[in-house]
Amino acid sequence: MDAQTKLAVSLVIGPRTQANADTLWRDFAARTEGALPDLITTDEYRVYAGAILSAYGIPKAFPRTGKPGRPRKPQLVAPQKLVYAMVHKLRRKGRVVQVTIRRVFGTAWQVAQALARSTVSVHVNTSFVERFNATVRQHNSRKARKVYTFSKAFAQHHAMSWFATAYYNFCRPHLGLRLREQGCWRGRTPAMAAGVSDHVWSLRDFMRYPLAHIYL
């Protein structure tokens, strides 16, 4: 998701695997036309680095050495402008006691510059996506923990996950995105902040909007 507009850009429903992480980041890159984000931040789940590299990496070929044997295969390398940092949380007895930052791609100067340009945060963190996850759980009881409303079939869970995400993007004004105009506050959704929509959608408008794609 985009921290500034709060827009949920891409979604993959399923277990946290390397394949799903690759799918997520390639989809995100495709939806943003391959533009590199100023700063990527995630938790310390180890598959993300490879997934981000698969989406934005540049193939690097190695010259032949003239020695016997197969030549070295090309490999992906991170672009110079790719900046990615992980948030590591140290827990004791279920409580976070220390938070450290690990740079994966980019330099310390690049991370500092990205934070200086940010209008929403001065620290590397994952609070925006964590807040989104909490909001979605409130709207979609299938994602709540330790309840009887959990999904019994994956197809319904998949459909409701997309429904809740679309509702979040287009129908629900975000308190942090409102603008003051002529002495009054005007609510805005993430889609409005991102320039995708010019108004808050009603649930009726949302349900009557024709689908452009059919996902099988």
Order of alpha helices (4+ residues) and beta strands (2+ residues): alpha-beta-alpha-beta-beta-beta-beta-alpha-alpha-alpha-beta-beta-alpha-alpha
